[in-house]
Amino acid sequence: MAQCHGKFKAFKNSRWLVFVCAMWIQSFAGIGYLFGSISPVIKSTMGYTQRQLAILGVAKDLGDAIGFVAGYLSEILPSWGLLVIGAVLNFLGYGLLWLIVSQKIAALPLWVLCIAIYVGTNGETFFNTAALISCVQNFPKSRGPVVGILKGYAGLSGAIITQIYAMFNAPNEASLLFMIAVGPSMVVIALMFIVRPVGGHRQVRPGDKAGFTFTYSVCLVLAAYLLGVLILEDLFDMSQTMITLLAAILVVFLVLPIIIPIILTFFSEPKPLLQESLIDVQREDEGNKSENEVIFSEVEDEKASDVDSLPSSERQKRISQLQAKLFQAAADGAVRVKRRKGPRRGENFTLMQALRKADFWLIFVSLLLAAGSGLTVIDNLGQIVLSLGYTDTSIYVSMISIWNFLGRVGGGYFSEIIVRDYAYPRPVAMAVVQVIMAVGLFYYAVGLPGQIYVSTVLIGLGYGAHWAILPAAASELFGLKSFGALYNFLTMANPAGSLIFSEVIASGIYDYYAEKQATLRHQNPSSMLLKPLGDDDDLSCEGTICYSITFGILSALCIVASGLSMIVVYRTRRVYTQLYGNPNN
């Protein structure tokens, strides 16, 4: 009995249980990606123009991106405190939005809806902060896989919520807003005391690698399953019973990773204490190593230009010899160690120090152009689909959510191969995915067959990959000491780009052609080329022309972003050679 009680206590404090529960929270945390599904009903109910809808989308993006408050509170409050605040914000913001759109209360001005959607979406930053901090602290040696998987589930949440919503056969699209207000808050409240740091660095087990492999496999199967379901729903008129069955299978896939902590806790032998202490020993070794590199910058200045091209062992030998000479010379007073005004690339930067570096601003502008373009498409996807004559926008919103997820998982894996196998700067991967986005945008702009499908795939992959590549690149170039502030500042490029491109470019062009088509309908209402004018048709545009010019402009901006990323690659190649060695060994 005592042994059984000990097993349950170990299960409750298992870092893998925390990780799995964090995955479930993230499965409902990406509520911002559902804006494409809820925007048509908001527009029709409130009588908004596309420009007004774009303003609402920007408010949503700001709520999703401004995480400074959550970051600051994470240093004061426990994880459950952050989750409670996030749940309250989510419920209040989207709850008010549901009351307005479903006409339970009188219509309110646009600025009230902007505040409501900002507050509701800002709750997502608290979910993300609590989940990421807890899991990174529990898996200090596996940050890459942990962050990639959690970010991936957040990207997939749009498709997950849409499929679960379909189970209930809701009477109208406004009901989706009610589910967004209630669903994530219920999940978070149920799991808030589980997701927390549990001293995971003392729980290292031989089966951890297999656990990550299994989790990746579940992620890929889940994405493939969701994609298959979307294709079936698009091709066939499925009964409510079949939709419910498919959603129930989805829930099974979501629950499946719980097998990992169960097996590790109840069906595996406890590992030796020596194995648990390896991380602490490694930390001490790393600390001693950093103390010995006191004149690293002087080595960089004095070493020969051909040293970086040597094999790893010979290069390290040359650098060690030069370090020894410099240490001796400094001790004898023959040389004076230079004081630098600030850190070099690869060292720890504060936010103010990073803001004075060209590399930081190149990454920021590149992200603004490319990720801002991707977010503009995601926010306007509902209107894009309707303009092409499709009626079910949720299928395409879910589809781009799936490819967004695969982009996050694949982008992290792809960039890791680039830096570890070839020692190329990680921003190379960012440049590649920006070209992929440019191709997807251009494909739509020229109106090629299957434009909505091809564009959704390529844009979703490229946009998602940014959020797997950016955190790793920022930590490598600017250090981990102020990583939270640096990362939160860089993510501000996302809503900034969306504000410019969605409000100024996409909405302006859409409204221009909507007004032009409305005028033509009034002048020639019997024309067979255009549908008869309805009550709200003066607010709607039909055809590829509504967004083709916008997509063409965004495609060109992504090419510019790729060029900026390649400039960062050129400027930082030496840093990555130092970090990951010479691939020609």
Phi, psi and omega in degrees: 000316179296323179294320179295318178297321178295323179295316180294324177294319177296323178296317181297328181258014181288133178293332178289326174296318177300315182297315181296317178295325175296323176298320178294320177297316180294334178297340179243006186271338184273049185294338179298334181286352180270002182300326178297334179276326184268344183296322179298318181289327175296316182296314183289321182289317184271350180070034183279153167279169179296328179293319178294321178296323178295323177298319178297321178295322178294320176300320176297316181296321178297317178297326181284333188260332185276096183247018182296322181295314179298320179296319179293315182292337180295338177277350184246315187262154171289170183301320182295330177295318177297318182294322178296315179299316179299318180296319179295315179298315180300314182294315182293313184295304182284335174296315177296319179299319179295317179300322181288310185291323179279003176062031172286333175232168182295151179299139181243163182298163182301323184295332177291317177295324178297317178296318181298313182287331174296311181298314182298316182285332178295337174301332179298326181294328177289321176299311183298315182298313181297316182293314183291314181298316181298314185284324178294322177291327179281336180235065186295336180260004181226041185296320182301302178301319183296310181294319180299316181292315180296316178295325178296315178296324177297320178292333182273351188297330178300315179292322181296311181296321180297318181289320178294322177299322181296338179299328190269357177049053184297145186289335181208166185292337178296337179295334177298324177298322179295320179293322178296324180288322188263317187303300180302321181296320179294316180297315182295316180298322181293331186250004192295332181271357178266319183281104184193161172294133181232027182064043185298337180294347177262010183242029181293130181228153177299334182276003182297320180297318177296326178297317178293321178299316178297319181295317176300320180297317178298319179301313182292319178296319179299315179295316179296320179296313180299320179296318178297320178297318180296320179295317178298317180294331180281327184272329186234153174271097188273145178286162179295328178297316179293319178299318179296319179297316180295321178292324178295321176296322177300317179299322178299316178297323179294323183280338189307320182299347179297344177300325185298304179296330178295313181293315183294330182272314189261341187234020176227153181283144175300140181276158181298150179297329180300321180294326179292333184270359183298323182297317180296320178296318179296322179297320178295318178298319180294324178295318178296321181297318182293329179292329182283347184261052187282339180236043182300318182295327178292324175299317180298322181287326188267339186289154180291154184292337184271001184296320183296337181274354181284159173302157187304313184295317180291321180297317180295323179296315180298316181295320179298318178297317180294321177300315181300317179296318181292322177300314182294318180295321179294321180294325180279351181085009182285331177229158178244127179293127185283141174267129179261149182287338181198175181289159175263169178306136180095347177262176183282123177251146163276169180298318181295324177292319180294325181294345178266004183255135180296323181302318182297316182286329174298317178295318181299311182292321177300318178293320179300316183289314186276304180294325176298323176294316179297318180292327176299317178294315181299316182291329182260007187300322178302313179290326178298314181296316179296324180294335178274357177099001177277153183252329183264096182284336186296330180298315184283328174296317178294322182296315180291333175294320179295313181291330172299315178299311181295327176295322180291315179292311182290325180296318178295318180294316180297315181292330178292322176297318182300315185280323186275325182269333185237352180058028173278151176300140182300328178301347172303317180298322179295320178298320180296312183291334176289326174293319178300317176298319180299320179296315179298319178293319180294324180301318178290319185300324182269359173070038179286162182301142180065032188300320183292326181287311181296316181295320180299318180296306187290319180291319178298315178299311183294316181296315180297321182298329179305321188276356169264327184278318186302310182301317180295316180296318180297319180291327179288322185273329187237007174082175184257349187301315180242037186299320181301313180294319180296313183294316179297324178293316180297323181292344176296340177298331183297301178292332178297316177295318179297321179300315183289310188283322182283314184286313186275313187270294188299310183292321179297315180292318180299311182296327179298311182285331175296315178294322180296317179292322178297319178297317179296323179294318179295322182288326183222071185294343181270001182299137178274354182279338182231151179289155177300150183285129178256189184297322186246014184293340179293348179259000189241144176244145181233139177108167181296331184300337184301325185231358185296319179294318178302314180297323178296317178296315181295326177299316178296322179295325178292326176295318176298318179299319178297321177297319177295322178296323179290330174295318176299320178301313181297321184284338187246009185299325181292324180299316182287330174296320178291323183285320190241001175082182183266125182289352184272011181301000000 
